[in-house]
């Protein structure tokens, strides 16, 4: 019992530490239909404008079924302008698309670099959609 409590406390500390060290945070999200049978998930992201950030991969995941797929994605300035370098931007948008209608993702795992020659890191974004949007889909 005591070991279980220690493990929970350690895990909680790691989650808080990981979240605090992340160079970006989600500020809003929405789902929208796209061309063909694709669905787009639009994530508004905030970061310090001076920080280097490179988005490498976006994986959409259903945490109940553990199903996931690497999504086609693009990073924009909130309009249709695609961004290749995020330095100098405090806010940007990640548009991740999937054609798998059975996936029903509730989170995204963003793989990124926060240093040009640094290691790849991952951040889990959950919930993928704001609670009001999730409720309206049911």
N, C-alpha and C positions, 0 to 999 in steps of 0.2 A: 504494500500500500504506500509506504513512504517512498519507495523507488518510483512508483507511478507519479506521485506528486512532484518529485524532483525532475523527472522527465518532462512533465507538462510545463513546469516553470522554465526549464532550459529551452524548450521549443518556443514558448511564448517570447522569451528574451531574444532568440534568434530571429523570429518574425518581426519584432519591433525594430531590431538592429538593421535587418535587411531593408525594411520599409524606410527607415530614417536615412539610410545611406544611398538610396536610389536617387539618381540625378533628375528624375522627372516624376510627374504624377498626373493621373487622369482627372480632368475637370468636368467632362460631360461625355455623353455617348448617345448614339441612336442607331436604329436599324432602318435600312431602306432597300426597296427592290432595285435591281440593276438590270442591264441588258440580258436577254435570254432568261434562263432560270436561275440566275445568280442573285445572291443576297449580299449586300454590303453592310459592314459594321463600321461606323464612323466614330473614332475616338479622338476627342479633343485633349491635347496634352500640354502641360505647362512645365517649363524648366527655366533655369537661370540663363539669360541670353549669352553670357560669356563662356558657358560650359560647352565642351565638345560632346557631341552625341551622334552616334551612327546607329540607325535601326537596321539590323541584319535579317531578322526573320520575325514573322508573326504567325503563331500557331493558335488556331481556334479550337476550343476544347469543351466537351460536355463532361463536367466533373462527376455526374452520376454514373454514366455509362463508361467513362474513361476513354471514349472515342475522341480522336482529334485529327486535325489535318493542317498542314502548312498552307496558309492562305496566300493568295495573290494579294500584294499590298502596294500602296504608294503613299508617300509622305508629301503633304501639301501645306501651303500657308493658310489654309482655310477656304481658299477659292480653288480654282483649277490649276494654279501654279505649282508644279512639282518641285520639291526641294531636294537638292543633292547634298547640301551642306547646311546643317542646323545651327551652326554658330551664328550668333547675332539675333536669333529668334527666341522670344520668350514663350510663344505659343505656336503650336502646329497641329496638324491633323493627320492621323493614320487612318487610311481607308483600306480595310481588309475584306476581301470578297471570297465567297464560297459558293459552289454550285451543289453542294451536298445538302439537300433539304432535310435529310434525316439526322444530321449532326446536332442541330438545335444547341449551339454553344452557349454556355453561361459564363465563360471566362476566356481570356486570351493570355498567352505567354509570349512576351516580347523579348527577343534576344537582341542585345545591343552592346556597343562598346562606348565607354565614357572617356577613353584615351585613345589617340590615333593608333598607337602600337600596343595597346593594352589587351587584356584578355576579354573574351566574350562573357557577358553576364546575362542573367534572365530575370524578368520581373513578371509576376502573375497579376493580371488585372481582373479582379472579381469584385462585384458583379460586372459582367460585360455591359449590360444595359442598366439604366437607372430603374429603381424599383417600380415607378409608375408605368414605365413602358412594359416591363415584364408582366405586370398585372393586367394590362389592357390586352395582351396577346391571348390570355386564357379564355 
